[in-house]
Amino acid sequence: MSFCRDCLADAPEAATRCPACRSPRLARHAELDTLAIAHIDCDAFYATIEKRDDPTLADKPVIVGGGKRGVVAACCYVARTYGIRSAMPMFEALRKCPDAVVIKPNMAKYVEAGRAVRKAMFDLTPLVEPLSIDEASLDLTGTDRLHGMSAARVLARFARQVERDIGITVSVGLSANKFLAKIASDMDKPRGFAVLGLNEAAAFLAPKPVGFIYGVGAVSAAKLAGDGYRLIADLQRADKTDLMRHYGEEGLRLWQLARGLDQRRISADRETKSVSAETTFNTDISEFRPLEQHLWDLTERVSTRLKASALCGTTVTLKLKTADFKGLTRARSLGHPTQLASRIFAAGRDLLKNETDGTRYRLIGIGVSHLEDATGPDMSDLIDRRAAGAELAIDKLREKFGRDAVVKGITLEDD
């Protein structure tokens, strides 16, 4: 089977270009019209949005992240050619590419784009399982009658729609289950469309290291290697009973995934566990006042994301990392769920006071967990109607005039 990803016209098996529009972007696979499990991943999401909003950045290496002692939150594909990767220390990224354009994250903008993509996904099927702000698994089984075309063509049309309407690109992986669809989505980035059939999965997986299987980290991979399982092919040759005897339920999972078998269903009810933000300082900080100012900025980011996702939570967690890289977390449960920055900050500030004893910190973070849907403008917060009303009014002003239109007093430096 073969069709054009740009105009959806049928294409002969041997064609290298679409006979209708001359596009070279053809989708071709023996199971193309029968597979219906997809993984959709936005390409270099944060960086792509920044390039969308500033066309002068189109051909430049772009890094989204913090200061010199921060880490890379995201980077474009141009930056990746220099060896830059997400979570890389900023100083190392700038050493690899001194001319990179570094942009501070704008989570409100990213959340807005992510929600637009998510809405478009739900127009395809109700079975959408969000995995992060920029990726999700979808089950399009049985939707061919609704859309009048196969899942593969629906997904190609979706990718084209996102590019046209939202201004970003996505890569699509199509297969028989979640595990293989996720693998396929990484096979043809960016603007990719890859198909991995179940019949070819075992041969594709065989030469990969065992760490290629999700959930197998460095420690697990080392243990498996010590037991003689370095490649997925080694797991494929192993007896199922032996693997289960050695590793229990994990042994069964490894045996199945090594063959491309994955029984997990797409769950539209998958919950976000927490929303958080953190920053690494350019120089270590021990004084309460500057730590407090950073905490407020992070709190506003968390609050913005909660509001954008219509979520609220009951547990506030403070994260700190000392100058010698020792981490600590402190948490406080609230009486009522919240999404308001003022309430989150008040809890975080109290936790911070107890840890400001002269210790030098290189990182601070704040998060909200035990999340639930917000049924209105944070109804639980309307216990303090004046505070809630003031914050929501500020949100509207910032939405209209920009984040700097209203500045909280805590953010201003002492004279």
C-alpha positions in Angstrom: 0.0 0.0 0.0 1.2 3.5 -0.8 -0.2 7.0 -0.6 1.0 10.6 -0.6 1.4 12.2 2.8 0.7 15.7 1.4 -2.4 15.2 -0.8 -3.4 11.7 0.4 -3.7 10.4 -3.2 -2.9 6.8 -4.0 0.6 6.2 -5.4 1.9 3.2 -7.3 4.2 0.9 -5.3 7.3 1.7 -7.4 6.6 5.5 -7.5 9.2 7.8 -6.0 6.9 10.9 -6.2 3.2 11.4 -6.0 1.6 11.2 -9.4 -0.9 13.9 -8.4 1.2 16.6 -6.6 4.7 15.4 -7.3 5.6 15.3 -3.6 8.3 12.8 -2.6 6.7 12.2 0.8 5.1 8.9 0.2 3.9 6.5 2.9 4.5 2.8 2.0 4.1 -0.4 4.0 2.4 -3.8 3.6 0.2 -3.2 6.7 -0.4 0.5 6.1 -4.1 0.3 5.9 -4.6 -2.2 8.8 -2.6 -0.7 11.7 -4.3 1.7 14.1 -2.1 2.4 17.2 -0.1 5.6 16.9 2.4 7.6 18.8 2.6 11.3 17.9 5.5 13.4 19.0 6.0 17.1 18.3 9.4 17.8 16.8 11.8 19.8 19.1 8.6 21.2 20.6 9.8 24.3 22.6 12.5 25.3 20.0 10.1 24.8 17.1 7.6 27.2 18.7 10.3 29.8 19.3 11.3 29.5 15.6 7.6 29.8 14.6 7.3 33.0 16.5 10.6 34.5 15.3 11.3 33.6 11.6 14.8 35.1 11.9 15.8 32.0 14.0 14.8 29.6 11.2 18.4 28.4 10.3 20.0 29.1 13.6 20.9 26.8 16.5 18.3 27.5 19.2 18.5 26.3 22.8 15.6 26.7 25.2 16.9 26.7 28.8 18.3 28.6 31.7 21.6 30.4 32.5 25.1 29.1 32.3 24.6 26.7 35.2 21.2 25.6 34.0 20.4 22.8 31.6 19.1 22.5 28.1 15.3 22.1 28.3 15.0 21.7 24.5 17.0 22.4 21.4 16.3 22.5 17.7 17.6 20.1 15.1 20.3 22.5 13.9 21.6 22.6 17.5 21.6 18.8 17.7 24.1 18.7 14.8 26.6 20.2 17.3 26.0 17.4 19.7 23.6 19.3 22.0 20.9 17.3 23.7 18.1 17.9 26.2 19.2 17.9 29.9 22.8 18.7 28.9 24.4 21.3 31.2 24.2 24.7 29.6 27.9 25.4 29.9 28.6 22.2 27.9 26.1 23.1 25.2 27.5 26.6 24.8 31.0 25.1 24.6 29.9 22.9 21.7 28.1 25.7 20.0 29.1 29.2 21.2 26.9 30.9 18.6 23.7 29.2 19.8 20.7 31.4 20.5 19.6 30.8 24.1 15.9 31.5 24.9 14.3 31.4 28.4 11.3 28.9 28.5 7.9 30.4 28.0 5.7 27.7 29.5 2.4 29.5 28.9 3.1 29.6 25.2 4.1 26.0 25.1 1.1 24.9 27.0 -1.2 26.8 24.7 0.3 25.1 21.6 0.2 21.7 23.4 -3.4 22.1 24.2 -4.2 23.0 20.5 -2.4 19.8 19.3 -4.2 17.7 22.0 -7.6 19.1 20.9 -6.8 18.1 17.3 -5.9 14.6 18.5 -9.3 14.2 20.2 -10.9 15.1 16.9 -9.4 11.9 15.5 -10.4 9.6 18.4 -11.5 9.7 22.0 -8.7 7.2 22.9 -5.9 9.7 23.4 -3.3 9.0 26.2 -1.2 12.1 26.9 2.4 11.2 27.8 3.7 14.7 28.1 2.9 18.2 26.9 4.1 17.3 23.4 3.4 13.6 22.8 0.6 11.1 23.1 -0.5 7.6 22.2 -3.7 7.2 20.2 -5.9 4.2 19.3 -7.8 4.8 16.0 -9.3 1.3 15.8 -12.7 1.4 14.2 -12.5 5.1 13.2 -12.3 4.4 9.5 -16.0 4.7 9.1 -16.1 8.0 10.9 -13.3 9.6 8.8 -13.9 7.7 5.6 -10.3 6.6 5.4 -7.7 4.4 7.1 -6.0 5.4 10.3 -2.7 6.0 8.4 -4.3 8.6 6.1 -6.1 10.2 9.0 -2.8 10.6 10.8 -1.1 12.0 7.7 -3.9 14.5 7.3 -3.6 15.4 11.0 0.2 16.1 10.7 -0.5 18.4 7.7 -3.2 20.2 9.7 -1.0 20.8 12.7 1.7 22.2 10.5 -0.7 24.5 8.7 -2.9 25.7 11.7 -0.4 25.6 14.6 2.8 26.2 12.8 4.8 23.3 14.2 5.6 19.8 12.9 5.0 16.4 14.3 6.4 12.9 13.7 4.0 9.9 13.6 4.7 6.3 14.5 2.1 3.7 13.4 2.1 0.1 14.6 0.1 -2.7 16.3 0.8 -1.6 19.9 2.1 1.3 22.1 5.7 0.0 22.4 6.3 -0.4 18.7 4.4 2.9 17.8 6.7 4.8 20.1 9.7 3.3 18.5 8.4 4.1 15.0 7.8 7.8 15.9 11.5 8.1 16.5 12.6 6.5 13.2 12.0 9.3 10.8 12.3 12.7 12.6 11.5 15.5 12.0 8.2 15.6 10.0 8.4 11.8 10.1 5.8 9.1 9.3 7.1 5.6 10.0 5.3 2.2 10.2 6.6 -0.8 12.1 4.6 -3.9 11.6 4.4 -6.7 14.2 5.8 -9.3 11.8 9.1 -7.3 11.4 9.4 -6.2 15.0 11.5 -9.0 16.3 14.1 -8.7 13.5 14.2 -4.9 14.0 14.7 -5.2 17.8 17.2 -8.1 17.8 20.4 -6.0 17.4 19.4 -3.3 19.8 20.9 -3.2 23.4 18.5 -4.3 26.1 18.4 -0.6 27.3 16.3 0.1 24.2 13.4 -1.4 26.0 11.5 1.2 28.0 11.9 0.8 31.8 15.4 -0.7 31.4 17.8 1.9 32.8 21.5 1.8 33.3 21.4 -0.3 36.5 19.0 -2.8 35.1 20.9 -3.1 31.8 24.1 -3.7 33.7 22.5 -6.5 35.7 21.0 -8.1 32.6 24.5 -7.8 30.9 26.0 -9.6 33.9 23.5 -12.4 33.4 24.4 -12.7 29.7 21.6 -10.5 28.2 23.3 -7.6 26.4 21.2 -7.4 23.2 17.5 -7.9 22.7 18.4 -10.9 20.6 19.7 -12.5 23.8 16.3 -12.0 25.4 14.6 -13.4 22.3 16.7 -16.6 22.6 16.0 -17.0 26.3 13.3 -19.3 27.7 10.3 -17.5 29.0 10.2 -19.7 32.2 13.9 -19.0 32.9 13.4 -15.2 32.6 10.4 -15.3 34.9 12.3 -17.5 37.4 15.2 -15.0 37.5 13.3 -11.7 37.3 9.6 -12.5 38.2 7.0 -10.4 36.4 9.8 -8.2 34.9 11.1 -11.3 33.2 7.8 -11.9 31.4 7.7 -8.2 30.4 11.2 -8.5 28.9 10.3 -11.7 27.0 7.2 -10.1 25.5 8.7 -6.7 24.6 11.8 -8.4 23.1 9.4 -9.8 20.5 7.4 -6.6 20.1 4.5 -7.8 22.1 2.7 -5.2 24.3 -0.7 -5.8 25.8 -1.1 -2.3 27.3 -4.2 -0.4 26.2 -4.4 3.2 25.3 -5.9 4.9 28.4 -7.6 8.2 27.9 -7.8 8.6 31.7 -4.0 8.7 32.3 -3.4 11.4 34.9 -0.8 14.0 35.2 0.9 13.2 38.6 2.5 16.6 39.2 3.3 20.0 37.8 6.7 21.6 38.7 9.4 24.0 37.7 13.0 24.5 38.8 16.0 26.7 38.0 19.7 26.4 38.5 21.5 29.6 39.6 24.6 31.1 37.9 26.2 31.4 41.3 25.3 29.7 44.5 22.8 31.5 46.8 22.4 31.3 50.6 20.4 34.4 51.4 16.6 34.0 51.9 15.5 37.1 49.9 17.0 36.1 46.5 15.9 32.5 47.0 12.4 33.9 47.7 12.4 35.9 44.5 13.3 32.8 42.4 10.7 30.8 44.2 8.0 33.3 43.3 9.0 33.3 39.6 8.9 29.5 39.5 5.5 29.5 41.4 4.0 31.7 38.8 5.1 29.3 36.0 3.6 26.3 37.9 0.4 28.2 38.5 0.1 29.2 34.8 0.5 25.5 33.7 -2.1 24.4 36.3 -4.6 26.9 35.1 -3.9 26.1 31.4 -4.5 22.5 32.1 -7.6 23.1 34.3 -5.9 21.3 37.3 -5.4 22.0 41.0 -3.5 20.1 43.7 -3.2 19.6 47.4 0.5 19.0 48.0 3.2 21.6 47.5 6.8 20.3 47.3 10.0 22.5 47.6 13.1 21.1 45.9 16.6 22.4 46.7 20.1 21.3 45.7 23.2 22.3 47.7 26.4 23.6 46.2 27.9 20.1 46.7 25.0 18.6 44.7 23.1 17.1 47.6 19.3 17.2 47.0 16.5 17.7 49.5 12.8 18.0 49.2 10.2 19.3 51.6 6.4 18.9 51.2 3.3 20.4 52.7 -0.3 19.3 52.3 -2.9 22.1 51.9 -6.4 22.1 53.3 -8.0 22.6 49.9 -6.7 22.0 46.3 -5.3 25.1 44.6 -4.0 26.4 41.4 -3.3 29.9 42.6 0.2 31.2 42.7 -0.3 33.0 46.0 -1.3 29.9 47.9 1.4 27.7 46.3 4.0 30.4 47.1 2.9 30.8 50.7 3.4 27.1 51.4 6.7 27.0 49.5 8.0 30.1 51.2 7.3 28.6 54.7 9.2 25.5 53.7 12.1 27.6 52.3 12.4 29.6 55.6 13.2 26.4 57.5 16.0 25.6 55.1 17.7 29.0 54.8 20.4 28.5 57.4 23.4 29.7 55.6 23.6 26.7 53.3 24.5 27.6 49.7 22.1 26.3 47.1 22.7 25.9 43.4 19.1 25.0 42.5 15.5 25.6 43.6 12.2 24.1 42.5 8.6 24.1 43.4 5.9 21.6 42.4 2.2 20.7 43.0 1.0 17.2 43.2 -2.1 15.1 44.1 -3.8 16.8 41.2 -7.5 16.8 40.3 -9.7 18.6 37.8 -10.5 22.2 38.6 -14.3 22.5 38.3 -14.3 26.3 37.8 -12.0 29.3 38.4 -10.4 27.2 41.2 -13.6 27.0 43.3 -11.7 25.8 46.4 -9.6 29.0 46.3 -12.7 31.1 46.3 -12.8 30.6 50.1 -10.5 33.6 49.9 -12.5 35.3 47.2 -10.5 38.6 47.2 -7.2 36.9 46.7 -8.6 34.6 44.0 -10.3 37.5 42.2 -7.2 39.6 42.2 -5.0 36.9 40.8 -7.5 35.9 38.1 -7.7 39.6 37.1 -3.9 39.8 36.8 -4.0 36.6 34.7 -6.4 38.3 32.2 -4.3 41.5 32.0 -1.2 39.4 31.3 -3.0 37.4 28.7 -3.9 40.6 26.9 -0.8 42.7 27.4 2.0 40.2 28.2 3.6 38.7 31.3 5.4 41.9 32.3 2.2 44.0 32.3 1.7 43.3 36.0 4.7 42.6 38.2 4.3 41.3 41.8 6.2 43.3 44.4 8.2 40.3 45.5 10.0 40.2 42.0 11.4 43.7 42.4 14.9 44.0 43.8 15.5 45.9 47.0 16.9 49.4 46.5 
